[in-house]
């Protein structure tokens, strides 16, 4: 993972719960690209935060048309 300041790399230590969740997502997405999965997850968090700062709301809609707000 790159340092956000562009200086070097960043090591991230995962607890057992996060490691299991990440592994499960990789299996579901049929990928070994752990960094890509983390990037997508952080991108979703960024989108939710940006939307909230702009006064909007980010929602998921299930197959029945029910809404669920993304809340962090």
Secondary structure, DSSP 8 states (H G I E B T S, - for coil): -B-TTSSSB------HHHHHHHHHHHHHTT---HHHHHHHHHHHHHHHHHHHHTT---EEE-TT--EEE---
